[in-house]
């Protein structure tokens, strides 16, 4: 096993992990979350990076606060937020904060994962539980503990879970797991995967002919599927500090080559294969945040990968509908569209490479 564990970038929006169990008429919720983003008032629904919010400055200030200074602000925030965390077990279930753990301030480039423990009374006669995750709270991975065949699900802000059997048996079928992980993969491309979007666009702008595009996309898909599976299963993990700059470099490479090459060379296919392996590790790090159901690993991987492919195909379809269909056959398409677009992509990728290595 290769193991170079590494962190998520501080401004990247990650899902909340919510573990719960019900015992002796009591429900206990353990939430692992980037609490500073919540306190800052950032709308996390559909957001990939906190820097895109007008409250990112407040977020940065909160991330540098010591525990004793931040805790009162968190408790004040939770007074309004917890009532929006709606639980229903044959009737409303009120929960309250039992404990709050905020890690010490460390590397400002790393996000802090604070731990909140909530508890409440559940009628002993209750058989099922529903959770409505608050709007503006981004995604949550909801995991049931302490029973056989536990429930694991993925909810977006404002969404309501299905009825979860409190005594277990709510384990999802393979098809249900596939369906749950499909939007996770798609969401990582659209709208959150700007670096992957630019790489796919770099492939697209090489030529208006379909054959080169199909060769490139197929090669890229095979490559990232391999490392996605290996990375998600924990067989290969590489520090994002290594992977992320190389992903940026891959964007620069394909974009610059578009400027100087008019057709698909055989060696570009092998280069894309290598870059695809890198992108798969990036996908795996995202999937690792959600976890894989131990008894449904294959459907989860297939669902996530299918979501990624749908996202990539959507990017290509949008590019073709906006540019290729209308201007692709124009004799000046390459000079006025493909080359300027590739140059722009290369500049963005170059900045990202510099940022991820030196800043």
Helices and strands as residue ranges (DSSP letters): E 2-3, E 16-23, E 26-33, H 35-39, G 50-52, H 56-63, H 67-81, G 82-84, E 86-88, E 92-93, E 95-101, E 114-121, E 128-132, E 140-144, E 152-155, E 164-165, H 174-189, H 194-204, H 210-232, E 236-237, H 240-260, H 266-290, H 297-319, I 320-324, H 325-327, H 333-333, I 334-338, H 339-358
